Amino acid sequence: MDAKITLSFDEAIITKAKRFADDNNISLSRLTEFLLSKVTSSSYKSIDDLPVSSWIAQVSEGSIEYQRASRSRKNIRKEYYHKKMLK
């Protein structure tokens, strides 16, 4: 079940995040939810523990394959919820 929250960010960050979300055919809310789920899915004790640098290393080494699908937001949302229900 979705719940609403209010967050405050630097306006420039919001603009970039909206553009990134739009370019990747996902809502800003779902992008934020995805990022927060990654952060909270492990037992990180501090921001320094976050695996951002290791993720960047994996991308730069080519071990992660990024595919941009030309699917509608509606289909992406259905797929997201279907995968979430399987967990």
N, CA, C and O atoms as a printed pandas DataFrame, in Angstrom:
     atom_number atom_name residue_name chain_id  residue_number  x_coord  y_coord  z_coord
0              1         N          MET        A               1    0.834   -1.178    0.000
1              2        CA          MET        A               1    0.000    0.000    0.000
2              3         C          MET        A               1    0.879    1.241    0.000
3              4         O          MET        A               1    1.824    1.343    0.782
4              5         N          ASP        A               2    0.572    2.155   -0.855
5              6        CA          ASP        A               2    1.336    3.388   -0.938
6              7         C          ASP        A               2    0.916    4.356    0.160
7              8         O          ASP        A               2   -0.249    4.406    0.553
8              9         N          ALA        A               3    1.887    5.126    0.648
9             10        CA          ALA        A               3    1.637    6.182    1.618
10            11         C          ALA        A               3    2.350    7.430    1.119
11            12         O          ALA        A               3    3.383    7.333    0.456
12            13         N          LYS        A               4    1.816    8.576    1.428
13            14        CA          LYS        A               4    2.413    9.830    0.979
14            15         C          LYS        A               4    3.303   10.414    2.063
15            16         O          LYS        A               4    3.003   10.325    3.253
16            17         N          ILE        A               5    4.408   11.017    1.624
17            18        CA          ILE        A               5    5.301   11.746    2.518
18            19         C          ILE        A               5    5.689   13.050    1.836
19            20         O          ILE        A               5    5.536   13.199    0.624
20            21         N          THR        A               6    6.180   13.970    2.607
21            22        CA          THR        A               6    6.664   15.231    2.064
22            23         C          THR        A               6    8.166   15.304    2.299
23            24         O          THR        A               6    8.640   15.126    3.421
24            25         N          LEU        A               7    8.902   15.565    1.234
25            26        CA          LEU        A               7   10.352   15.681    1.312
26            27         C          LEU        A               7   10.767   17.040    0.762
27            28         O          LEU        A               7   10.069   17.613   -0.075
28            29         N          SER        A               8   11.879   17.548    1.222
29            30        CA          SER        A               8   12.423   18.800    0.712
30            31         C          SER        A               8   13.806   18.540    0.150
31            32         O          SER        A               8   14.655   17.946    0.814
32            33         N          PHE        A               9   14.030   18.992   -1.089
33            34        CA          PHE        A               9   15.314   18.832   -1.761
34            35         C          PHE        A               9   15.709   20.154   -2.388
35            36         O          PHE        A               9   14.874   21.037   -2.587
36            37         N          ASP        A              10   16.970   20.279   -2.693
37            38        CA          ASP        A              10   17.459   21.414   -3.455
38            39         C          ASP        A              10   16.743   21.419   -4.809
39            40         O          ASP        A              10   16.585   20.371   -5.435
40            41         N          GLU        A              11   16.313   22.594   -5.256
41            42        CA          GLU        A              11   15.542   22.698   -6.491
42            43         C          GLU        A              11   16.287   22.143   -7.711
43            44         O          GLU        A              11   15.678   21.530   -8.588
44            45         N          ALA        A              12   17.597   22.359   -7.760
45            46        CA          ALA        A              12   18.385   21.845   -8.888
46            47         C          ALA        A              12   18.398   20.317   -8.896
47            48         O          ALA        A              12   18.355   19.699   -9.960
48            49         N          ILE        A              13   18.459   19.715   -7.716
49            50        CA          ILE        A              13   18.431   18.248   -7.615
50            51         C          ILE        A              13   17.083   17.724   -8.089
51            52         O          ILE        A              13   17.020   16.725   -8.807
52            53         N          ILE        A              14   16.009   18.390   -7.693
53            54        CA          ILE        A              14   14.667   17.970   -8.115
54            55         C          ILE        A              14   14.545   18.025   -9.636
55            56         O          ILE        A              14   14.010   17.102  -10.251
56            57         N          THR        A              15   15.031   19.089  -10.234
57            58        CA          THR        A              15   14.965   19.231  -11.686
58            59         C          THR        A              15   15.721   18.108  -12.376
59            60         O          THR        A              15   15.214   17.505  -13.322
60            61         N          LYS        A              16   16.934   17.822  -11.906
61            62        CA          LYS        A              16   17.731   16.746  -12.499
62            63         C          LYS        A              16   17.076   15.385  -12.278
63            64         O          LYS        A              16   17.055   14.544  -13.177
64            65         N          ALA        A              17   16.547   15.178  -11.089
65            66        CA          ALA        A              17   15.905   13.896  -10.775
66            67         C          ALA        A              17   14.660   13.687  -11.631
67            68         O          ALA        A              17   14.417   12.579  -12.110
68            69         N          LYS        A              18   13.877   14.732  -11.825
69            70        CA          LYS        A              18   12.695   14.621  -12.681
70            71         C          LYS        A              18   13.090   14.287  -14.109
71            72         O          LYS        A              18   12.452   13.456  -14.756
72            73         N          ARG        A              19   14.128   14.925  -14.598
73            74        CA          ARG        A              19   14.599   14.650  -15.955
74            75         C          ARG        A              19   15.095   13.210  -16.056
75            76         O          ARG        A              19   14.788   12.515  -17.024
76            77         N          PHE        A              20   15.859   12.762  -15.062
77            78        CA          PHE        A              20   16.364   11.386  -15.050
78            79         C          PHE        A              20   15.208   10.389  -15.028
79            80         O          PHE        A              20   15.204    9.419  -15.786
80            81         N          ALA        A              21   14.234   10.630  -14.162
81            82        CA          ALA        A              21   13.076    9.736  -14.068
82            83         C          ALA        A              21   12.315    9.703  -15.384
83            84         O          ALA        A              21   11.934    8.631  -15.855
84            85         N          ASP        A              22   12.091   10.862  -15.976
85            86        CA          ASP        A              22   11.373   10.937  -17.240
86            87         C          ASP        A              22   12.139   10.214  -18.347
87            88         O          ASP        A              22   11.548    9.480  -19.139
88            89         N          ASP        A              23   13.443   10.421  -18.401
89            90        CA          ASP        A              23   14.273    9.752  -19.411
90            91         C          ASP        A              23   14.224    8.233  -19.265
91            92         O          ASP        A              23   14.401    7.505  -20.241
92            93         N          ASN        A              24   13.985    7.764  -18.050
93            94        CA          ASN        A              24   13.953    6.327  -17.791
94            95         C          ASN        A              24   12.531    5.784  -17.642
95            96         O          ASN        A              24   12.317    4.659  -17.190
96            97         N          ASN        A              25   11.574    6.612  -18.033
97            98        CA          ASN        A              25   10.174    6.192  -18.089
98            99         C          ASN        A              25    9.664    5.675  -16.736
99           100         O          ASN        A              25    9.016    4.631  -16.663
100          101         N          ILE        A              26    9.964    6.418  -15.680
101          102        CA          ILE        A              26    9.531    6.061  -14.332
102          103         C          ILE        A              26    9.140    7.348  -13.609
103          104         O          ILE        A              26    9.686    8.414  -13.894
104          105         N          SER        A              27    8.220    7.252  -12.699
105          106        CA          SER        A              27    7.844    8.459  -11.953
106          107         C          SER        A              27    8.921    8.785  -10.922
107          108         O          SER        A              27    9.686    7.915  -10.507
108          109         N          LEU        A              28    8.964   10.031  -10.523
109          110        CA          LEU        A              28    9.917   10.448   -9.503
110          111         C          LEU        A              28    9.638    9.723   -8.189
111          112         O          LEU        A              28   10.568    9.378   -7.459
112          113         N          SER        A              29    8.379    9.496   -7.891
113          114        CA          SER        A              29    8.016    8.760   -6.673
114          115         C          SER        A              29    8.568    7.338   -6.703
115          116         O          SER        A              29    9.126    6.870   -5.710
116          117         N          ARG        A              30    8.419    6.650   -7.828
117          118        CA          ARG        A              30    8.909    5.272   -7.931
118          119         C          ARG        A              30   10.439    5.229   -7.936
119          120         O          ARG        A              30   11.033    4.297   -7.394
120          121         N          LEU        A              31   11.071    6.223   -8.539
121          122        CA          LEU        A              31   12.527    6.290   -8.517
122          123         C          LEU        A              31   13.020    6.454   -7.084
123          124         O          LEU        A              31   13.950    5.769   -6.658
124          125         N          THR        A              32   12.392    7.365   -6.344
125          126        CA          THR        A              32   12.762    7.589   -4.942
126          127         C          THR        A              32   12.512    6.337   -4.122
127          128         O          THR        A              32   13.336    5.962   -3.288
128          129         N          GLU        A              33   11.381    5.690   -4.353
129          130        CA          GLU        A              33   11.068    4.447   -3.642
130          131         C          GLU        A              33   12.119    3.381   -3.934
131          132         O          GLU        A              33   12.570    2.683   -3.026
132          133         N          PHE        A              34   12.507    3.257   -5.202
133          134        CA          PHE        A              34   13.520    2.277   -5.584
134          135         C          PHE        A              34   14.843    2.547   -4.867
135          136         O          PHE        A              34   15.446    1.636   -4.301
136          137         N          LEU        A              35   15.287    3.798   -4.894
137          138        CA          LEU        A              35   16.556    4.151   -4.247
138          139         C          LEU        A              35   16.500    3.915   -2.741
139          140         O          LEU        A              35   17.454    3.401   -2.156
140          141         N          LEU        A              36   15.395    4.285   -2.118
141          142        CA          LEU        A              36   15.263    4.061   -0.676
142          143         C          LEU        A              36   15.183    2.568   -0.359
143          144         O          LEU        A              36   15.686    2.135    0.678
144          145         N          SER        A              37   14.569    1.788   -1.220
145          146        CA          SER        A              37   14.514    0.338   -0.979
146          147         C          SER        A              37   15.907   -0.276   -1.048
147          148         O          SER        A              37   16.213   -1.207   -0.303
148          149         N          LYS        A              38   16.752    0.240   -1.940
149          150        CA          LYS        A              38   18.139   -0.250   -2.022
150          151         C          LYS        A              38   18.918    0.098   -0.753
151          152         O          LYS        A              38   19.660   -0.732   -0.227
152          153         N          VAL        A              39   18.747    1.309   -0.274
153          154        CA          VAL        A              39   19.459    1.762    0.928
154          155         C          VAL        A              39   19.015    0.974    2.153
155          156         O          VAL        A              39   19.837    0.610    2.994
156          157         N          THR        A              40   17.719    0.712    2.252
157          158        CA          THR        A              40   17.185    0.066    3.455
158          159         C          THR        A              40   17.154   -1.454    3.369
159          160         O          THR        A              40   16.755   -2.111    4.331
160          161         N          SER        A              41   17.562   -2.028    2.246
161          162        CA          SER        A              41   17.503   -3.481    2.097
162          163         C          SER        A              41   18.672   -4.189    2.780
163          164         O          SER        A              41   18.650   -5.413    2.912
164          165         N          SER        A              42   19.655   -3.474    3.201
165          166        CA          SER        A              42   20.812   -4.052    3.895
166          167         C          SER        A              42   21.014   -3.335    5.224
167          168         O          SER        A              42   20.288   -2.401    5.566
168          169         N          SER        A              43   21.985   -3.782    5.938
169          170        CA          SER        A              43   22.218   -3.205    7.268
170          171         C          SER        A              43   23.333   -2.155    7.232
171          172         O          SER        A              43   24.356   -2.304    7.900
172          173         N          TYR        A              44   23.130   -1.111    6.459
173          174        CA          TYR        A              44   24.099   -0.025    6.404
174          175         C          TYR        A              44   24.016    0.784    7.685
175          176         O          TYR        A              44   22.927    1.145    8.134
176          177         N          LYS        A              45   25.168    1.066    8.270
177          178        CA          LYS        A              45   25.220    1.814    9.529
178          179         C          LYS        A              45   25.381    3.314    9.303
179          180         O          LYS        A              45   25.006    4.117   10.158
180          181         N          SER        A              46   25.942    3.696    8.146
181          182        CA          SER        A              46   26.139    5.109    7.855
182          183         C          SER        A              46   26.114    5.334    6.349
183          184         O          SER        A              46   26.111    4.386    5.565
184          185         N          ILE        A              47   26.097    6.587    5.966
185          186        CA          ILE        A              47   26.100    6.924    4.542
186          187         C          ILE        A              47   27.376    6.425    3.876
187          188         O          ILE        A              47   27.359    6.042    2.706
188          189         N          ASP        A              48   28.479    6.427    4.616
189          190        CA          ASP        A              48   29.746    5.957    4.060
190          191         C          ASP        A              48   29.707    4.477    3.701
191          192         O          ASP        A              48   30.504    4.021    2.881
192          193         N          ASP        A              49   28.794    3.721    4.301
193          194        CA          ASP        A              49   28.681    2.296    4.014
194          195         C          ASP        A              49   27.914    1.999    2.728
195          196         O          ASP        A              49   27.952    0.874    2.229
196          197         N          LEU        A              50   27.226    2.994    2.194
197          198        CA          LEU        A              50   26.421    2.758    0.992
198          199         C          LEU        A              50   27.312    2.332   -0.172
199          200         O          LEU        A              50   28.402    2.875   -0.352
200          201         N          PRO        A              51   26.856    1.374   -0.954
201          202        CA          PRO        A              51   27.688    0.809   -2.022
202          203         C          PRO        A              51   27.682    1.612   -3.315
203          204         O          PRO        A              51   27.776    1.031   -4.396
204          205         N          VAL        A              52   27.577    2.919   -3.230
205          206        CA          VAL        A              52   27.521    3.724   -4.441
206          207         C          VAL        A              52   28.792    3.546   -5.263
207          208         O          VAL        A              52   28.721    3.358   -6.477
208          209         N          SER        A              53   29.940    3.602   -4.623
209          210        CA          SER        A              53   31.186    3.490   -5.383
210          211         C          SER        A              53   31.344    2.111   -6.006
211          212         O          SER        A              53   31.860    2.003   -7.118
212          213         N          SER        A              54   30.913    1.045   -5.317
213          214        CA          SER        A              54   31.031   -0.288   -5.898
214          215         C          SER        A              54   30.073   -0.441   -7.073
215          216         O          SER        A              54   30.396   -1.116   -8.050
216          217         N          TRP        A              55   28.894    0.182   -6.987
217          218        CA          TRP        A              55   27.940    0.127   -8.092
218          219         C          TRP        A              55   28.512    0.851   -9.308
219          220         O          TRP        A              55   28.406    0.365  -10.434
220          221         N          ILE        A              56   29.109    1.996   -9.079
221          222        CA          ILE        A              56   29.722    2.740  -10.178
222          223         C          ILE        A              56   30.851    1.928  -10.795
223          224         O          ILE        A              56   31.006    1.912  -12.016
224          225         N          ALA        A              57   31.637    1.255   -9.967
225          226        CA          ALA        A              57   32.709    0.410  -10.476
226          227         C          ALA        A              57   32.154   -0.726  -11.333
227          228         O          ALA        A              57   32.713   -1.038  -12.385
228          229         N          GLN        A              58   31.064   -1.342  -10.893
229          230        CA          GLN        A              58   30.462   -2.431  -11.664
230          231         C          GLN        A              58   29.977   -1.934  -13.023
231          232         O          GLN        A              58   30.155   -2.609  -14.037
232          233         N          VAL        A              59   29.368   -0.760  -13.040
233          234        CA          VAL        A              59   28.890   -0.209  -14.300
234          235         C          VAL        A              59   30.065    0.099  -15.218
235          236         O          VAL        A              59   30.018   -0.212  -16.408
236          237         N          SER        A              60   31.113    0.703  -14.679
237          238        CA          SER        A              60   32.255    1.081  -15.512
238          239         C          SER        A              60   33.012   -0.135  -16.031
239          240         O          SER        A              60   33.644   -0.070  -17.086
240          241         N          GLU        A              61   32.952   -1.253  -15.288
241          242        CA          GLU        A              61   33.617   -2.476  -15.735
242          243         C          GLU        A              61   32.744   -3.299  -16.663
243          244         O          GLU        A              61   33.201   -4.288  -17.235
244          245         N          GLY        A              62   31.503   -2.903  -16.813
245          246        CA          GLY        A              62   30.623   -3.583  -17.742
246          247         C          GLY        A              62   29.923   -4.812  -17.181
247          248         O          GLY        A              62   29.339   -5.577  -17.949
248          249         N          SER        A              63   29.960   -5.028  -15.868
249          250        CA          SER        A              63   29.314   -6.212  -15.317
250          251         C          SER        A              63   27.818   -6.019  -15.113
251          252         O          SER        A              63   27.107   -6.979  -14.814
252          253         N          ILE        A              64   27.332   -4.794  -15.271
253          254        CA          ILE        A              64   25.906   -4.525  -15.192
254          255         C          ILE        A              64   25.445   -4.101  -16.572
255          256         O          ILE        A              64   26.050   -3.242  -17.212
256          257         N          GLU        A              65   24.374   -4.714  -17.012
257          258        CA          GLU        A              65   23.838   -4.380  -18.330
258          259         C          GLU        A              65   22.603   -3.516  -18.159
259          260         O          GLU        A              65   21.639   -3.923  -17.511
260          261         N          TYR        A              66   22.631   -2.347  -18.728
261          262        CA          TYR        A              66   21.504   -1.429  -18.647
262          263         C          TYR        A              66   20.719   -1.519  -19.937
263          264         O          TYR        A              66   21.273   -1.389  -21.029
264          265         N          GLN        A              67   19.432   -1.741  -19.803
265          266        CA          GLN        A              67   18.575   -1.795  -20.978
266          267         C          GLN        A              67   17.429   -0.825  -20.769
267          268         O          GLN        A              67   16.758   -0.842  -19.737
268          269         N          ARG        A              68   17.224   -0.010  -21.732
269          270        CA          ARG        A              68   16.090    0.916  -21.665
270          271         C          ARG        A              68   15.008    0.371  -22.568
271          272         O          ARG        A              68   15.159    0.304  -23.788
272          273         N          ALA        A              69   13.946   -0.005  -21.960
273          274        CA          ALA        A              69   12.842   -0.581  -22.715
274          275         C          ALA        A              69   11.919    0.521  -23.199
275          276         O          ALA        A              69   11.772    1.558  -22.551
276          277         N          SER        A              70   11.318    0.290  -24.310
277          278        CA          SER        A              70   10.354    1.261  -24.820
278          279         C          SER        A              70    8.951    0.796  -24.431
279          280         O          SER        A              70    8.111    0.495  -25.280
280          281         N          ARG        A              71    8.731    0.749  -23.123
281          282        CA          ARG        A              71    7.440    0.323  -22.584
282          283         C          ARG        A              71    6.722    1.536  -22.016
283          284         O          ARG        A              71    7.340    2.543  -21.671
284          285         N          SER        A              72    5.430    1.419  -21.927
285          286        CA          SER        A              72    4.643    2.512  -21.361
286          287         C          SER        A              72    4.800    2.526  -19.851
287          288         O          SER        A              72    5.158    1.515  -19.248
288          289         N          ARG        A              73    4.534    3.664  -19.247
289          290        CA          ARG        A              73    4.601    3.774  -17.790
290          291         C          ARG        A              73    3.616    2.813  -17.136
291          292         O          ARG        A              73    3.904    2.231  -16.091
292          293         N          LYS        A              74    2.458    2.653  -17.757
293          294        CA          LYS        A              74    1.444    1.756  -17.218
294          295         C          LYS        A              74    1.975    0.322  -17.161
295          296         O          LYS        A              74    1.793   -0.361  -16.153
296          297         N          ASN        A              75    2.623   -0.138  -18.222
297          298        CA          ASN        A              75    3.170   -1.496  -18.245
298          299         C          ASN        A              75    4.334   -1.653  -17.272
299          300         O          ASN        A              75    4.483   -2.698  -16.638
300          301         N          ILE        A              76    5.148   -0.624  -17.156
301          302        CA          ILE        A              76    6.262   -0.673  -16.209
302          303         C          ILE        A              76    5.724   -0.763  -14.789
303          304         O          ILE        A              76    6.237   -1.532  -13.977
304          305         N          ARG        A              77    4.695    0.018  -14.488
305          306        CA          ARG        A              77    4.089   -0.011  -13.162
306          307         C          ARG        A              77    3.511   -1.394  -12.858
307          308         O          ARG        A              77    3.703   -1.912  -11.758
308          309         N          LYS        A              78    2.803   -1.999  -13.823
309          310        CA          LYS        A              78    2.255   -3.344  -13.646
310          311         C          LYS        A              78    3.371   -4.353  -13.378
311          312         O          LYS        A              78    3.260   -5.197  -12.488
312          313         N          GLU        A              79    4.448   -4.254  -14.160
313          314        CA          GLU        A              79    5.588   -5.150  -14.000
314          315         C          GLU        A              79    6.228   -4.987  -12.612
315          316         O          GLU        A              79    6.580   -5.968  -11.956
316          317         N          TYR        A              80    6.369   -3.737  -12.188
317          318        CA          TYR        A              80    6.963   -3.440  -10.887
318          319         C          TYR        A              80    6.144   -4.088   -9.770
319          320         O          TYR        A              80    6.688   -4.765   -8.897
320          321         N          TYR        A              81    4.844   -3.872   -9.811
321          322        CA          TYR        A              81    3.985   -4.418   -8.747
322          323         C          TYR        A              81    3.929   -5.943   -8.812
323          324         O          TYR        A              81    3.842   -6.609   -7.780
324          325         N          HIS        A              82    3.980   -6.488  -10.013
325          326        CA          HIS        A              82    3.974   -7.949  -10.141
326          327         C          HIS        A              82    5.234   -8.533   -9.490
327          328         O          HIS        A              82    5.151   -9.507   -8.741
328          329         N          LYS        A              83    6.388   -7.945   -9.771
329          330        CA          LYS        A              83    7.650   -8.428   -9.177
330          331         C          LYS        A              83    7.632   -8.228   -7.664
331          332         O          LYS        A              83    8.136   -9.068   -6.919
332          333         N          LYS        A              84    7.055   -7.122   -7.211
333          334        CA          LYS        A              84    6.996   -6.839   -5.789
334          335         C          LYS        A              84    6.123   -7.880   -5.062
335          336         O          LYS        A              84    6.429   -8.278   -3.938
336          337         N          MET        A              85    5.043   -8.310   -5.715
337          338        CA          MET        A              85    4.145   -9.296   -5.124
338          339         C          MET        A              85    4.806  -10.681   -5.044
339          340         O          MET        A              85    4.448  -11.485   -4.184
340          341         N          LEU        A              86    5.772  -10.964   -5.941
341          342        CA          LEU        A              86    6.436  -12.250   -5.946
342          343         C          LEU        A              86    7.432  -12.406   -4.791
343          344         O          LEU        A              86    7.803  -13.521   -4.425
344          345         N          LYS        A              87    7.853  -11.285   -4.232
345          346        CA          LYS        A              87    8.850  -11.329   -3.161
346          347         C          LYS        A              87    8.257  -11.776   -1.876
347          348         O          LYS        A              87    8.960  -11.869   -0.870
